[in-house]
Amino acid sequence: MEPINKFCPRSGKPVKPDSLAEYRGYTVGFCNPGCSSDFVKNSEECSNDTRYFDVLIKEKYGK
């Protein structure tokens, strides 16, 4: 599935296909598997990441 973002919220680097995660039912991407696995394990503690994705979701889907 295609991620909703093109750039990693942590580094600003392009999203890589092996670094995807799910957030609020959407596929989101990171620049490396370490970032994506950290987000999956600790999403409630990753407020910068979740804010980034929440803004994208609101802009793209109005939710």
C-alpha angles and dihedrals in degrees: 000000000000116000119237091233131058096199134050113255090219104046106013089233121133117280115255122217092234092056105065130132138173124250125174089342094307129109111242129185141217135188095251141013091253092063094045094048091047089052092049091051097041109022093136089058095045098080094158091055095045092047089052092050093043090056092049092048091050093047096046102034106017092237 
